[in-house]
Structures are given as C-alpha cells and as structure tokens.
Amino acid sequence: MSNYNILIMGASYGSLLGIKLVLAGHTVTMVCLPEEVALFNAEGARVRLPVRGLDAPVEINSQNAPGKLSAAAPGAVDPAAYDLVALAMQEPQYRSPGVRELLDAVAIAKVPCMSIMNMPPPPYLARIPGLDAGALHDCYTDHAIWENFDPALVTLCSPDAQAFRPPEEKVNLLQVGLPTNFKAARFASDRHTAMLHRLEADIEAIRYDAGGEKIELPVKLRVHESLFVPLAKWNMLLTGNYRCVQKDGMRPIRDAVHGDLELSRSIYNWVGKVGQAIGAAADDLVPFEKYAKAAEGLLKPSSAARALLAGAHNIERTDRLVQAVAAQKGMQLDSVDETVAMVDLWLEANRGKA
C-alpha cells in the first residue's frame, strides 16, 4: 500500500501533525515562512512530547523518521500533487499574499482538505444542515478566500493538544504541553474518509525507539462519523481561551477556568447547548469535569490572548462565531457577549496604534 503525499499549510502547530505523519511513513511538505523553510530543510522538524511514565519529554526529529518531511514557500508547491491538504495556520493568515493564492489553487485543484484551525472554515459549516453559513461571514477576517471550495472536500479536525514554540529555542522546535488527540470528522465521501482512517491506523501503529525501548507516543488521530465532534472545542475556547483576555492584561487558561468554576461550568454547558441546537449529540461533547481537570495544567494564556497582547490586528474569532451561531437559534448568554466585547476592545486598540 503506497504512502500518502500530504501538504500542510502552516509549520507551527502543523509540525505536530507533520511529525506524526512522517513517523507513520508518509511524505509531508510544510508551507511556511522563508526563514522557517531553510531551518526545517536543514535541521528537520523537532517536537518535544511528554510521555506517560517517562520523567523527561521525548524529542523527535523528523530527519530520523521513516517518512520524509520538507518545507517550501507558498509559491513553490503544486496542490494537485498531493493526496490531502491540512490547513494548520491561524484563520487570518490565509489572506496573506502568496498564501491566499495557494489556498485558492487548493480549492480549484479539488484536493480534500482537513482543517486543524480552531475556527472552522466556512465550507465546513456549509455541511451542517439547517445552519445559515452565509450569515456568518462577518466572523471571518476575509470570507471571500473560501468561496471556491467544495464543502464536500473540506473536513474539520479539532486540535485539542496544547503546544507552543519556546521563545528561547529555534523556530523548528514545538513543545507539547497537553498531549491530547486530533479529532477529525469524516469527509462527505467514503473514499476520502477511508484515507483518514488509514492515517488514523498508521499513527496508532507508531512505536518510537526511546533508548532501546519501543514506546507508544501520545497525540493520535481519531476519526468520527459525526460532524460535531470537532466542534466540542468550542466549549473549551469560550470557557478558557478567550476568557484569558482581560481589560488590563492576560491571564492563564487555568485561572480563566478555575477562578470561578461555577461560572465556567455555566458557560461551558451553554456552549454545549448551542452545539446541540445545531445537531450535536450529547456524547459528541467533552464533559466539563474532564476539561476542567486538563485546564489545571494550562499555565499560559491562550495563543489568541498572547497574539492580542503582542498587538495583533486580527485573530481567529471563534468567540464571535459561537455568539452568531447561537443567535440563529435564538440563544444568548451575557458572559459570552462580554467576552466578545472584550476581544473587540483589544482589537480596536491594537488597530488604533497602527
């Protein structure tokens, strides 16, 4: 059985998926910035993973994997040469020069795409019956860049693992803090879904040689029949990630969740009801207690909060998206409105400084 040729747009979080794919023997090309291209091609992608039972994280280098990982600039790849495209950038980045043109070429080439953004792409939302995806355009930095995609060729994968690039390290190193799984929804077609199941099985079979011992590595790919399993991340984002954003600065996810646990529970459960209002089943969602336990170890502000603090003019607005989806179903929550307004204030202030 031949291995797959996979394009990953985005090399930060994307390198976590990339390293799992090359450990499984597949070929990966990551699209990234010029200085990242040079470093990945010279020194490989490096990922540090905490492994249960080991005192120190395991550091994996793609150059030692059975598959092949390389990096390229947006203009140097032909999407038609790939079996699958993974969308691993932050949503606002897709309108960047070069990236925008590549994204459109992916759409025109009709290559199946798996998004690992927190923000589901508009064509994925178009797969959800009864949801007016066209009325959600204002939640996106530039919805027009997605217009050529066939919704049947787009699926969503929830990036539940928490990872970051340590500032003291080179940019080809990603450190995983919370090693949970990627959870992907099926494609519309059985043929494309079978490809996901093959990748799921190949990643499951990985055994890594750590000092002469073959060990199982965390962060698997799990493929689900339900369109709503990846949307379980919405509960977490609205309860923790976006509530890191405070008037006078940013707080860790742990503090956002555990500062007032009952308020967090009420927000989490309300977002779950929004998911159920658009078709999710109760067992598509992660129980609050499991999330709250995981949040105890999330000692940094979310990436969205850190981006705002650094002066970002645009971030992924899953907070605004959930608010707008809820409104379509006649639902509203003051705490969510307050979060959206707080993020709006930071963005307005950042843009005002430009």
Helices and strands as residue ranges (DSSP letters): E 5-9, H 14-23, E 27-31, H 34-43, E 46-49, E 58-61, G 62-64, E 68-72, G 74-76, G 79-81, E 84-87, G 91-95, H 99-109, E 113-115, H 122-125, G 133-139, G 143-146, G 151-153, E 154-159, E 162-164, E 173-178, E 182-185, H 190-204, E 208-210, E 213-215, E 221-224, G 229-232, H 233-236, I 237-241, G 242-244, E 245-246, E 249-250, H 253-258, H 261-277, G 282-284, H 288-295, H 303-309, H 318-328, H 334-352
